[in-house]
Amino acid sequence: MSERWKYQLKMGGFWGLFMVVFMTLFELKEKTISQQLSETNFYIRAITYIVIGVFVLGYFNWKEKEKREKKQ
């Protein structure tokens, strides 16, 4: 696996998981964790955050990293 994909998976995956946890905790006032985990919407949202994190956020972070490394 190339360095770019390793970086994208690491950075984007971390962001995606962070957003899933954050949104789960944010909705604790309305629903318990077990209610949230039993809904299909939770898993769709989790997959969406992780995919956006890896492919979009990870890509732009990789491009910024390359720019920083070229300047040095």
C-alpha positions as CSV (number, residue, x, y, z in Angstrom):
1,M,0.0,0.0,0.0
2,S,1.4,3.4,-0.9
3,E,2.3,6.0,1.7
4,R,-0.5,8.3,0.5
5,W,-3.2,5.7,1.2
6,K,-1.7,4.8,4.6
7,Y,-1.8,8.5,5.5
8,Q,-5.3,8.9,4.2
9,L,-6.6,5.9,6.1
10,K,-4.9,7.0,9.3
11,M,-6.0,10.6,9.2
12,G,-9.4,10.2,7.6
13,G,-10.2,7.1,9.6
14,F,-9.3,8.9,12.9
15,W,-11.5,11.9,11.9
16,G,-14.4,9.6,10.9
17,L,-14.3,7.6,14.2
18,F,-14.0,10.9,16.2
19,M,-17.1,12.2,14.5
20,V,-19.1,9.0,15.1
21,V,-18.2,9.1,18.8
22,F,-18.9,12.9,19.0
23,M,-22.3,12.6,17.3
24,T,-23.2,9.6,19.5
25,L,-22.4,11.5,22.6
26,F,-24.2,14.6,21.3
27,E,-27.4,12.6,20.9
28,L,-27.3,11.1,24.4
29,K,-29.8,13.7,25.5
30,E,-32.4,12.3,23.1
31,K,-31.5,8.5,22.9
32,T,-29.5,6.1,24.8
33,I,-26.4,4.5,23.3
34,S,-28.2,1.1,22.9
35,Q,-31.1,2.8,21.1
36,Q,-28.6,4.6,18.8
37,L,-26.7,1.4,18.1
38,S,-29.9,-0.5,17.2
39,E,-30.9,1.9,14.4
40,T,-29.7,1.5,10.9
41,N,-29.3,5.2,10.6
42,F,-26.4,5.1,13.0
43,Y,-24.4,2.7,10.8
44,I,-25.2,4.6,7.6
45,R,-24.0,7.8,9.3
46,A,-20.9,6.0,10.7
47,I,-19.9,4.6,7.3
48,T,-20.5,8.0,5.7
49,Y,-18.3,9.9,8.2
50,I,-15.5,7.3,7.7
51,V,-15.7,7.3,3.9
52,I,-15.7,11.2,3.8
53,G,-12.9,11.3,6.2
54,V,-10.7,8.9,4.3
55,F,-11.4,10.0,0.7
56,V,-12.0,13.8,1.1
57,L,-10.3,14.9,4.3
58,G,-7.5,12.5,3.9
59,Y,-6.8,13.6,0.4
60,F,-6.7,17.3,1.2
61,N,-4.5,16.6,4.2
62,W,-2.1,14.6,2.0
63,K,-1.9,17.4,-0.5
64,E,-1.1,19.9,2.3
65,K,1.5,17.6,3.7
66,E,3.2,17.4,0.3
67,K,3.2,21.1,0.0
68,R,4.8,21.5,3.4
69,E,7.5,18.9,2.6
70,K,8.3,20.6,-0.8
71,K,8.9,23.9,1.0
72,Q,11.4,22.5,3.3
